[in-house]
Amino acid sequence: MQLELRDKVVIITGPESGLGPAIALAFAQENCRLVLACNDLESIDAVAMKTRSLGVQVLPVLCDVTRPEDTDRMAELAIQQFGQIDVLVNVAGSIGPIGDTTWNTSPAEFNRTLELNLSGCFNTMRAVLPRMIARRYGKVVNVGGTFGMRGRAGRMAYSASKWGLRGVTKSAALEAGPYNINVNLVAPGMVDDEQYRNKFIPEAMRRFGLNADDAAQRQAEEYALRRVSTDIDVANACLFLASDMSRQITGIDLPVDGGWAAL
């Protein structure tokens, strides 16, 4: 399957950490032109260098997605540099408080999680969609999470933000569809990353009295495919939804979780 993403202009928020670097690299490998938007330019030096080493054009942009003026500027700089915006991938987000019940979550923690995970995506979409509408073409991929599909005790703020993002995605898909714009959501489950290895696995070892390998195996057995997702799995889903191979798909929630949320 040829994704035919060469020279597409792709804005990626939050490229500096978590899933962001893998997603940025995946689009660079497809020869896209990248706008890397983050609130600390030094933090994306390594990502920018790696993507440029593949011969693609990269525009780093200082952008706090919770500030509408920043997201408006991000969109304008992308147009000035590349003349168009083809794809928006909203990766920037917060994991929110972990382990706190609803009644132990502070209003500040709750509001901050919603501001980044939900309002941040709204701000970028609000800035970018008019540019896509003008060209009658565009792809928006919001990165949500499976806790926004099933909920999770101790993760109320995060779950609330990701449930809300599903609503934003579906409403925007209906509104933008007549302009040949697809709006979809990728919902990663547990991902085998630094946080998984350094936080989740040690906690599972402590709780269940297991060694690291057995703790990882215990987690994998929760999934139909008996394996934990990787950041490449999530990046590949983003590539597909950003390509014209998915031209007839919009408004969906695509779990990338080995069969946890839907089964």
SEDO-386417 format. One line per 2 residues: number of its first residue (from 0); for each residue z, x, y of N, C-alpha, C. Coordinates in steps of 0.001 Angstrom, whole numbers, plus 524288, in hexadecimal, padded with zeros to 5 digits. Layout:
NUM	Z X Y Z X Y Z X Y ~ ...
% end
This chain:
0	80000 8034A 7FB57 80000 80000 80000 80000 8036F 804DE ~ 7FC46 802A7 80842 7FBF1 80583 80D21 7FE7B 8024F 81178
2	802AC 8045B 813B9 80575 80168 817BA 802A0 80159 81CF5 ~ 7FF4F 8053B 81DD5 7FC0C 80578 8228E 7FF53 80517 82785
4	8035F 8084D 827BB 806CB 80871 82C48 8058D 80CEF 83007 ~ 8019A 8100C 82EC2 80049 81493 831FF 7FF8D 812F7 837B1
6	80202 815D9 83B37 801A8 8153D 840E0 80448 8104E 842F4 ~ 806D9 80D42 83F8F 809DD 808E0 84192 80E66 80B0A 844DA
8	80FA8 80849 84910 81406 809DB 84C69 818E0 806E7 84A99 ~ 81CC0 809D8 848E0 82161 8078F 84663 8263F 8091A 84978
10	8290C 8053C 84B69 82E26 80629 84DD3 8324E 805A6 8499C ~ 835AA 80991 8492B 839F5 8097B 84572 83F04 80A4E 8486F
12	8428C 8068C 8482F 847A6 8073B 84A9D 84B70 80972 846A3 ~ 84F30 80C73 84886 8530B 80EBE 84501 850E0 812A0 84120
14	84D4E 81619 842C2 84AE6 819B1 83EF6 84E4B 81E65 83D9C ~ 852DC 81ED2 8400B 855D2 823A5 83F93 85981 823DC 83AEA
16	85AE2 81F65 838A0 85EC9 81F77 83476 85DE8 81AEA 830C1 ~ 86106 81AD4 82C81 8608B 8169A 828BB 85B18 8166E 82665
18	858B6 811DE 82683 85376 81123 82469 84F38 8130F 82820 ~ 850AA 813F7 82D03 84CCC 8153E 83100 84957 819E8 82FE3
20	84B89 81E7C 82E5E 84836 82308 82D69 8442E 8221C 8291B ~ 845B9 81F9F 824CB 84210 81EAA 8207D 83DB7 81AFA 82234
22	83F19 81703 82543 83B23 8134A 8271C 83765 815F9 82AE9 ~ 83973 8191D 82E6F 83617 81BF1 8321D 83260 81F98 82F37
24	8346A 8226C 82B5F 8312C 82610 82865 82CFC 8232E 8254B ~ 82E52 81EA6 82320 82A88 81BA3 8201D 825EB 819FC 82385
26	826F9 81847 8283E 822B3 816C9 82BC4 81FA0 81B92 82D93 ~ 8224B 81FF5 82E49 81F83 824C2 82FB3 81BD3 82668 82B59
28	81D7E 825C7 82684 81A2C 82729 8220F 81565 823A7 821A8 ~ 815A2 81F15 82423 81117 81B99 82465 80DD1 81CA0 82945
30	80F13 820E9 82C0E 80C1E 8229A 830AB 80C68 81EB7 8352B ~ 810F2 81C4F 835C1 811D0 818DF 83A3D 81368 81C13 83F03
32	812C6 819CB 8438C 814DF 81BF7 84861 81A2A 8196B 8494C ~ 81E2A 81CA0 84A47 82386 81ABE 84A2D 8261D 81ABC 84F85
34	828F9 81691 8508F 82C98 81657 854F6 83207 81611 85288 ~ 83516 81A37 85341 83A50 81A88 850F2 83E4E 8194E 85527
36	840D0 814CF 854B5 84458 812E3 858C2 849FF 81357 856F9 ~ 84D1A 81644 859F9 852A1 816D2 858A4 855B7 817C9 85D9A
38	85AE2 81775 85D46 85E11 81824 861FB 86014 81DB1 862AE ~ 85E19 8215A 85FA2 85F74 826E2 86031 85AD2 82A1B 85E4C
40	857D2 82C32 861EC 852FA 82EE4 86075 853FE 833B1 85D18 ~ 85857 83660 85DFF 8597A 83AFE 85ACF 85A23 83999 85511
42	85BEE 834DA 85405 85D00 8334D 84EA6 8580C 832A3 84B6B ~ 85391 8322D 84DFF 84EB7 83174 84B03 84B48 8364F 84B12
44	84D74 83ABB 84CC7 84A5B 83F92 84CD8 84828 840CB 84778 ~ 84B73 84069 84369 849B5 841C8 83E27 84585 83E03 83C3B
46	8463E 838F5 83D3A 8426A 8350E 83B8C 83D4A 835D2 83E71 ~ 83DA2 836B7 8438B 838E4 83781 846A2 835E9 83C56 844CA
48	838BE 84082 8439D 83639 84551 841D8 8338B 8447F 83C8F ~ 83638 841C4 83907 8340C 840EE 833CE 82F2F 83D76 8340D
50	82F5D 83966 8373D 82ADA 835EF 83796 82648 8389D 83A58 ~ 8276D 83BAB 83E59 82335 83E83 84112 820AF 84290 83D89
52	823C4 844AC 839DB 82199 848A0 83659 81D48 84664 832F0 ~ 81D03 8412D 83296 818E0 83E9C 82F91 81408 83D95 832E4
54	81433 83F4E 837C7 80FA5 83EDB 83B24 80F31 839BC 83E14 ~ 81372 836AB 83E49 81331 831AC 840FF 8156C 83234 8467D
56	813CF 82E9E 849EC 815E3 82E7D 84F37 81B1D 82B9E 84F2A ~ 81EEA 82DDC 851DF 8242E 82BA6 851FA 82611 82B5A 8579B
58	827FC 826C9 85922 82A38 825FC 85E4F 82FF3 8247E 85DB8 ~ 8339E 82827 85EB3 83926 826B6 85EB4 83A68 823B5 863C2
60	83D74 81F9F 86343 83EE4 81C69 867C7 844C3 81B72 867A5 ~ 84747 81C6E 86BFF 84CD0 81B44 86C8B 84D6C 81564 86D50
62	85022 812D3 869B2 85064 80D20 869D8 85553 80B2E 86723 ~ 85892 80866 86A1C 85CF7 8058B 867E2 85B0C 7FFFD 86706
64	85A5F 7FE64 86229 857EE 7F956 8610F 85B3B 7F4C5 862E1 ~ 86031 7F5AF 8642D 86369 7F16F 8662C 86282 7F07C 86BF5
66	85F53 7F3C3 86E6C 85E26 7F339 87404 85877 7F17A 874B4 ~ 85795 7ECAC 87673 85230 7EAB8 8770B 84ECF 7EE27 87A80
68	85127 7F07D 87E83 84E11 7F3DF 881E7 84C14 7F8AA 87EFA ~ 84F22 7FA86 87B2D 84D6C 7FF01 87809 848FA 7FD77 87459
70	84964 7F8E9 871EA 8454A 7F753 86E3F 8403A 7F601 87124 ~ 840AF 7F3DB 875D3 83BFF 7F2F0 87901 83957 7F822 87A50
72	83C79 7FC01 87BB5 83A57 8012F 87CFA 837E9 803AB 8782A ~ 83A68 8030E 873B0 8384F 80525 86EC4 832D4 80308 86DC5
74	83230 7FDE1 86E4C 82D14 7FB7B 86D5B 8290D 7FD69 8714B ~ 82AAD 7FDE6 8762A 82704 7FFA5 87A33 82555 80546 8794F
76	828FA 808AC 877D0 8279B 80E1C 876BB 823E3 80E84 87216 ~ 824AA 80B43 86E2F 82122 80B41 869AA 81B9D 809C9 86B50
78	81B23 805E9 86EB4 815FC 8044D 870A4 81392 80894 873F1 ~ 816B0 80AF9 87750 814A5 80F2A 87AA2 8129F 813B7 8775F
80	81580 8150B 8732E 8140F 81991 87004 80F88 8186A 86C48 ~ 80FAB 813D6 869CB 80BFC 812C3 8658F 8084D 80E2B 8668E
82	80967 80B0B 86A91 805E7 806C1 86BEC 806B5 801C4 868D9 ~ 80A27 801DC 864EB 80AF0 7FD45 861A5 80FEB 7FDEC 85E7F
84	811CA 7F993 85C55 81620 7F999 8589C 81469 7F648 853FD ~ 81425 7F8AF 84F6C 81277 7F5E7 84ABB 81700 7F3F7 8476E
86	81B1F 7F726 84725 81F6D 7F605 8438A 82499 7F729 8463B ~ 8285F 7F3BB 84566 82DC9 7F4AC 846FB 83130 7F46D 84220
88	83420 7F89E 84129 837CD 7F8B1 83CC5 83D4B 7F94F 83F01 ~ 84066 7F541 83E7E 845BC 7F546 8408C 8497F 7F73C 83C66
90	84AFB 7FC33 83CDC 84E9C 7FE92 83929 8540B 7FF2C 83B91 ~ 8545F 80007 840A3 8595B 80107 84337 85D4D 7FCC9 841F4
92	86203 7FE66 8409C 865FE 7FA94 83F51 86B34 7FD24 83E45 ~ 86F0F 7F9D2 83D68 87462 7FB96 83C5B 87646 7F939 8373B
94	87968 7FC32 83447 87B9D 7FA15 82F77 88046 7F690 830A1 ~ 88254 7F6D2 83568 886B5 7F386 836DD 88BB2 7F510 8340B
96	88FE4 7F231 83516 894D8 7F35E 83270 89474 7F26E 82C90 ~ 896EE 7F5C4 8298E 896C8 7F56A 823D8 89C42 7F453 821CA
98	89CB5 7F037 81E98 8A1AB 7EF07 81C18 8A528 7EB58 81F25 ~ 8A3AB 7EA02 823F9 8A6DA 7E67D 8271C 8A581 7E0CC 825ED
100	8A988 7DD95 82567 8A8A8 7D7FE 824DD 8A6F2 7D5B9 82A18 ~ 8A538 7D0EE 829F2 8A3AE 7CE4C 82EC4 8A81B 7CE62 832B7
102	8ACEC 7CD5D 830EE 8B14B 7CCFE 83496 8B357 7D24E 83659 ~ 8B192 7D677 833BB 8B318 7DBB7 8356C 8AECC 7DE89 83873
104	8AA4B 7DC0A 838E6 8A604 7DE59 83BE9 8A6DE 7DD38 841AF ~ 8A6BC 7E13E 844E2 8A7A5 7E061 84A74 8A2CD 7DDF9 84CF6
106	8A37D 7DADB 8511D 89EFA 7D8C2 853EC 89B4D 7DD0F 855D0 ~ 89D71 7E185 85754 89A23 7E5CE 85932 896AE 7E7EB 854D4
108	898E7 7E893 8501E 895DC 7EA76 84BA9 89199 7E68E 84A2F ~ 89318 7E19A 84A15 88F52 7DD84 848B4 88AD1 7DD62 84C92
110	88C22 7DD4B 85195 88810 7DCDF 8559A 88497 7E1B1 855B6 ~ 886DE 7E649 854EE 883C4 7EB19 854F4 87FE9 7EB21 85064
112	88196 7E94C 84BD0 87E18 7E92E 8474A 87995 7E573 84836 ~ 87AB1 7E0D7 84A4E 87687 7DD1C 84B78 872F8 7DF15 84FCE
114	87547 7E1B8 8539C 87228 7E3A7 85800 86E0C 7E785 85621 ~ 86F90 7EB12 852AD 86BE9 7EF09 850DA 86830 7ECE8 84CB9
116	86A3B 7EA3C 848D0 86702 7E88F 84459 8639F 7E3D7 84589 ~ 86553 7E07F 84909 86284 7DBA5 84A1C 86004 7DBAE 84F84
118	86330 7DC72 85389 860FB 7DC8A 858D4 85D41 7E11F 8598E ~ 85E6B 7E584 856FD 85AE9 7EA08 85776 8557E 7E8CA 85585
120	85514 7E61C 85113 84FF4 7E494 84F01 84D53 7E08E 85288 ~ 85060 7DCE8 85491 84E36 7D91C 85842 84BE8 7DBDF 85D01
122	84EBE 7DFBA 85F0D 84CDC 7E275 863C0 847C1 7E551 862C4 ~ 8475B 7E800 85E56 84285 7EAE1 85D46 83DF8 7E726 85C48
124	83EF9 7E2ED 85976 83ACD 7DF1F 85871 8390D 7DC86 85D87 ~ 83CBF 7DB3E 860CE 83B7C 7D8D8 865D7 8380E 7DC69 86925
126	83907 7E18D 868C0 835FE 7E54C 86BD2 83095 7E63F 86983 ~ 8303B 7E63D 8645D 82B63 7E7DC 861BB 827A3 7E359 860B6
128	829A7 7DEC7 85F59 82637 7DA7D 85DB8 82227 7D8EF 861D1 ~ 82363 7D8B9 866DC 81F3B 7D767 86A9F 81AA8 7DB38 86A79
130	81BBB 7E034 8696E 8177C 7E416 8690E 81431 7E315 86432 ~ 816B3 7E18D 85FF2 813D0 7E03D 85B2C 810A5 7DB3A 85BE6
132	81305 7D768 85E6A 81056 7D26D 85F51 80B60 7D33F 86277 ~ 80B9E 7D6C0 86646 8070A 7D7C1 86995 80274 7D9CC 86664
134	80393 7DC9B 86210 7FF7C 7DECA 85EB8 7FE55 7DB61 859F2 ~ 80175 7D733 85959 800F4 7D3D3 854C0 80188 7D6EF 84FB4
136	80558 7DA8B 84FC3 80652 7DDA6 84B0A 80BBA 7E02A 84B6B ~ 80E89 7E02E 8470F 8137A 7E304 846EF 81683 7E1FF 841F4
138	81A09 7E59E 840CD 81D87 7E533 83C45 82303 7E69D 83E17 ~ 826B7 7E340 83CE4 82C39 7E45F 83DE8 82F15 7E46E 838AE
140	831FA 7E89F 837C5 83522 7E915 83304 83AC6 7EA0A 834B0 ~ 83E11 7E636 833BB 8439C 7E6BE 834E0 8467E 7E871 82FF1
142	849E1 7EC45 8307A 84CEB 7EE18 82C03 8522C 7EB53 82C16 ~ 852DC 7E7CE 82853 857AF 7E4D2 827EB 85B2C 7E718 823BA
144	85D10 7E3C8 82039 8606D 7E59F 81C00 861B1 7E122 81858 ~ 862C7 7E26B 81378 863D4 7DE48 80FAF 86906 7DB86 810AC
146	86C8E 7DDE9 813AB 8715A 7DB21 81511 87031 7D6C0 818EF ~ 86B79 7D6A6 81AFC 869AC 7D251 81E28 866E8 7CE34 81AEA
148	86716 7CEC4 815BC 864BC 7CAF3 81235 868D1 7C883 80EA2 ~ 86CF3 7CB79 80D6E 87113 7C980 80A04 8767A 7C9AE 80C80
150	876F2 7CC62 810D4 87C1F 7CD09 8131F 87F3A 7D11E 81021 ~ 88390 7D2E1 8128F 886C9 7D6DB 81008 88C36 7D6CB 8126F
152	89026 7D638 80F39 89581 7D68B 81123 89677 7DBEC 81371 ~ 89922 7DC16 817C8 89A43 7E10B 81A5E 895DE 7E316 81DB6
154	8918C 7E03E 81DF5 88D13 7E1E8 82122 88B16 7DD55 82471 ~ 88EB3 7DA24 82666 88D3E 7D55B 82913 889BD 7D657 82DC9
156	88B20 7DA0E 8311A 88814 7DAFB 835D8 88289 7DCB8 83481 ~ 88224 7E059 830D2 87D05 7E233 82F2A 879DC 7DDBE 82CBC
158	87C4E 7DAC5 82947 87990 7D66C 826C7 877A7 7D27C 82AD5 ~ 87AFD 7D13E 82E96 8797D 7CD8B 832AF 874BB 7CF77 835B1
160	874B5 7D47E 836EC 87051 7D69A 839F1 86B44 7D671 836D6 ~ 86B8F 7D785 831BF 866D0 7D79A 82E8E 86502 7D219 82D1D
162	86898 7CE6C 82C78 86701 7C8F9 82BDE 86428 7C734 830D1 ~ 86649 7C894 83557 863CC 7C720 83A3E 85E69 7C977 83ADA
164	85DD1 7CE57 83916 858BD 7D0EA 83982 8549C 7CE25 8363B ~ 85632 7CBDF 831EC 85279 7C8CA 82EC7 8506D 7C432 831F3
166	853E2 7C194 834D7 85231 7BD34 8380F 84E93 7BEDC 83C6E ~ 84FDD 7C334 83EED 84C7A 7C553 84308 84714 7C687 840D1
168	84707 7C8EE 83C42 84212 7CA72 839C9 83EBC 7C5AD 8388B ~ 8411E 7C1B5 8362F 83E15 7BD1F 8349A 83C1A 7BA0E 83953
170	83F51 7B981 83D4D 83D96 7B6B8 841F9 83934 7B9A7 844C0 ~ 839D0 7BEC1 84538 835C5 7C1DF 847C1 830B3 7C1C8 844A6
172	8311E 7C19C 83F6F 82C65 7C15F 83C31 8295A 7BC63 83D53 ~ 82C13 7B807 83DF2 8297A 7B315 83F27 82706 7B331 84497
174	829B2 7B5A0 8483B 827BE 7B5CD 84D9F 82325 7B98A 84E40 ~ 8236D 7BE03 84B8A 81F75 7C20D 84C41 81AD9 7C182 8488A
176	81B7C 7BE75 8446D 81757 7BDE2 84094 81215 7BC45 842D2 ~ 811E4 7B88B 84674 80CD5 7B702 848A3 809F6 7BB62 84B77
178	80CBC 7BF9E 84C97 80A50 7C415 84F47 80913 7C889 84B7D ~ 808F9 7C766 8466B 807B7 7CB4B 8426A 80BD3 7CF9B 84226
180	810B5 7CE07 842A0 81514 7D1B3 84268 818AC 7D028 83DED ~ 819C7 7D3E5 83A81 81D45 7D30D 83616 822B3 7D513 8377B
182	826B0 7D1F9 83647 82C19 7D387 83739 82F1E 7D2C4 83229 ~ 8311D 7D70A 82FFB 833C9 7D6CC 82AED 838C9 7D9FD 82B06
184	83BD8 7D953 826EF 840D1 7DC16 82685 84141 7DEBD 82136 ~ 842C9 7E3AC 82142 84406 7E69C 81C81 849F8 7E6D6 81C11
186	84C03 7E563 81785 851AE 7E52C 816C1 8535D 7E930 812AF ~ 854D7 7EDDF 81459 856B4 7F1B7 8108C 85BEA 7F013 80E3D
188	85CA9 7F15C 80942 861CF 7F0ED 806EB 86493 7F625 8077B ~ 867CD 7F781 803C7 86A3E 7FCA2 803CA 86602 800CF 80362
190	8666D 804D4 806A3 8629B 80910 806AB 86568 80E28 8056B ~ 8631D 81134 80205 86559 81638 80077 86476 81A24 804D8
192	8681A 81A38 80888 867A3 81DB1 80D05 86CCC 82082 80DE6 ~ 86D51 82312 81255 87202 82628 8136E 876E9 822BB 8136F
194	87681 81E23 815C9 87AFA 81AA0 815F0 87C86 818D2 8107A ~ 8788E 817C2 80D4A 87989 8160E 807ED 87C64 81A4C 804E4
196	87A8F 81F23 80551 87CCE 82375 80255 8821C 82534 8046B ~ 882BD 82505 809AE 8877A 8272F 80C06 88BBD 8232A 80D10
198	88A54 81E24 80D0F 88E37 81A22 80E26 88EC5 8163F 809A7 ~ 88A66 813F6 807FA 88ABA 80FD7 80415 88C6D 811F8 7FEC4
200	889EE 8161B 7FCF9 88B30 81840 7F7D4 890D5 81A3C 7F78D ~ 892BF 81D41 7FB6C 89842 81EDD 7FB2C 89C05 81A3B 7FB1E
202	89AB8 81607 7FE0E 89E0E 8116E 7FE06 89E0D 80ED4 7F8A5 ~ 89974 80E79 7F628 89915 80C39 7F0EF 89BFB 80F9E 7ECF5
204	89BB6 814BA 7ED9A 89E95 81841 7EA26 8A46F 81741 7EA94 ~ 8A644 8168D 7EF53 8ABD9 815A8 7F031 8AD8D 81068 7EDFA
206	8AA79 80C62 7EF02 8ABFE 80717 7ED76 8ABF6 80653 7E790 ~ 8A820 808B3 7E4F9 8A76A 80791 7DF67 8A8CC 80C29 7DBD6
208	8AA7B 81073 7DE2F 8ABFF 814EA 7DB06 8A77A 81764 7D81D ~ 8A2F5 817D5 7DABA 89E39 819DD 7D843 89CB3 81F18 7DAA3
210	8997B 8220D 7D7C9 89719 826A0 7DA3B 89244 824DA 7DD4F ~ 88FDA 82871 7E01E 88B95 82702 7E3A8 886FC 82494 7E0C0
212	88588 826F7 7DC53 8810E 824EF 7D965 8821B 81F6F 7D751 ~ 886C9 81E8D 7D55C 88812 81968 7D332 88881 8154F 7D788
214	88A67 816EC 7DC11 88AB1 81350 7E078 88538 811A9 7E236 ~ 88192 8156D 7E257 87C2F 81435 7E3C1 879AE 810AB 7DFAB
216	87ABE 811B3 7DAB6 87898 80E70 7D686 87AC8 808EB 7D6CF ~ 87FBD 8086D 7D80D 88222 8033E 7D889 87F67 80014 7DCC6
218	87E2F 802AA 7E121 87B6D 7FFF7 7E557 875EC 7FE6E 7E3A1 ~ 87331 801F3 7E115 86DCC 800E0 7DF70 86D81 7FC3B 7DBBF
220	87184 7FB76 7D8AA 8716B 7F73B 7D4DA 871DE 7F1CF 7D750 ~ 872F2 7F199 7DC5E 8730C 7EC8E 7DF0E 86D8E 7EA7A 7E00E
222	869A3 7EDD8 7DF6E 86455 7EC63 7E0D4 860F6 7EB90 7DBFF ~ 85D3A 7E801 7DC69 859CD 7E6D7 7D7FD 856EF 7EBB7 7D620
224	8554D 7EF04 7D9C1 85257 7F3AB 7D85D 855C8 7F853 7D6E6 ~ 85AF1 7F787 7D742 85EB0 7FB8B 7D5B7 85DF4 800A6 7D8B7
226	85C85 80031 7DDAE 85C46 804D5 7E0F9 85D28 80341 7E6A6 ~ 85F43 806E6 7E99E 86038 8061A 7EF2B 85B4A 807A5 7F229
228	85A15 804BE 7F648 85566 805CC 7F964 855D3 80B0B 7FC30 ~ 85159 80D32 7FD99 8511B 811DD 800D8 84ECF 8106A 80624
230	84F50 813FC 809DB 84D0C 812F4 80F03 84715 8129F 80EBF ~ 844B7 81543 80AF1 83F0A 814F0 80A4B 83D70 80F79 80882
232	84090 80D0A 80530 83F6F 807B0 8038E 83F2E 8040E 8084A ~ 842DB 804A3 80BD2 842FE 80159 81081 83E66 802AF 81414
234	83D4C 807AE 814B2 838F0 80953 81804 833C4 80726 81604 ~ 83310 80726 810D9 82E30 8051E 80E9E 82D8B 7FF49 80FAF
236	831D5 7FC63 80F8D 8319B 7F6CC 810CF 83006 7F608 81682 ~ 83214 7F952 819F7 830A3 7F902 81F7F 82AD5 7FA31 82041
238	828DF 7FE1F 81D7B 82350 7FF6A 81DD5 81FEC 7FAC9 81C38 ~ 8214C 7F856 817EB 81E33 7F3F3 81603 81E10 7EF84 819FA
240	8228F 7EE24 81C22 822BA 7E9CE 81FD7 82059 7EB39 8251A ~ 81FCD 7F044 8262E 81D42 7F1FC 82AFF 81759 7F262 82A70
242	81578 7F1FF 825AA 80FE8 7F2B3 824AC 80D24 7ED78 82449 ~ 807ED 7EDAF 82455 804E5 7E8E2 823C2 8047C 7E726 81E14
244	806CE 7EA2B 81A81 80731 7E85F 8151C 80ABC 7E393 814CA ~ 80E1E 7E2F4 818B1 811BB 7DE80 818D0 81017 7DA8F 81CFE
246	80B14 7DA43 81E1A 80933 7D70C 8227A 80AA7 7D14B 82202 ~ 80B87 7CF62 81D4D 80CB0 7C9DC 81C88 81276 7C8E8 81B57
248	815A6 7CCBA 81CA6 81B4D 7CC55 81BBB 81E1E 7CC91 820F5 ~ 82125 7C88D 8222B 82443 7C8B0 826F0 82913 7C544 82647
250	82D37 7C6B9 82913 8320D 7C3C0 828F9 8354F 7C476 82420 ~ 83440 7C87C 82104 83716 7C917 81C0C 83BCA 7CCBC 81C93
252	83F69 7CC34 818DD 843A4 7CFF5 8180B 8425A 7D2CC 812FF ~ 8415E 7D7DC 8134F 83FEC 7DADA 80EAE 8446E 7DE56 80D04
254	84768 7DCC5 808FB 84BA9 7E01C 80727 84982 7E501 80471 ~ 84BB9 7E96F 805C6 84A88 7EE4B 80306 84FC6 7F02A 800CC
256	85129 7EDFD 7FC4C 85678 7EE98 7FA61 856D9 7EED4 7F474 ~ 85280 7EF96 7F1D0 852B1 7EFE9 7EC1F 853FF 7EAD7 7E96A
258	853D8 7E67E 7EC42 854FF 7E172 7E9E7 85AB9 7E005 7EA37 ~ 85CF9 7E015 7EEFC 86270 7DEA3 7EFB6 862F2 7D974 7F29A
260	86061 7D918 7F71E 8611A 7D47A 7FA67 85EA8 7CF9D 7F824 ~ 85A2F 7D034 7F59E 85732 7CB9A 7F3F6 85863 7C9DD 7EE65
262	85B63 7CCFB 7EB83 85C37 7CBC6 7E5F8 861F8 7CA9A 7E4D4
% end
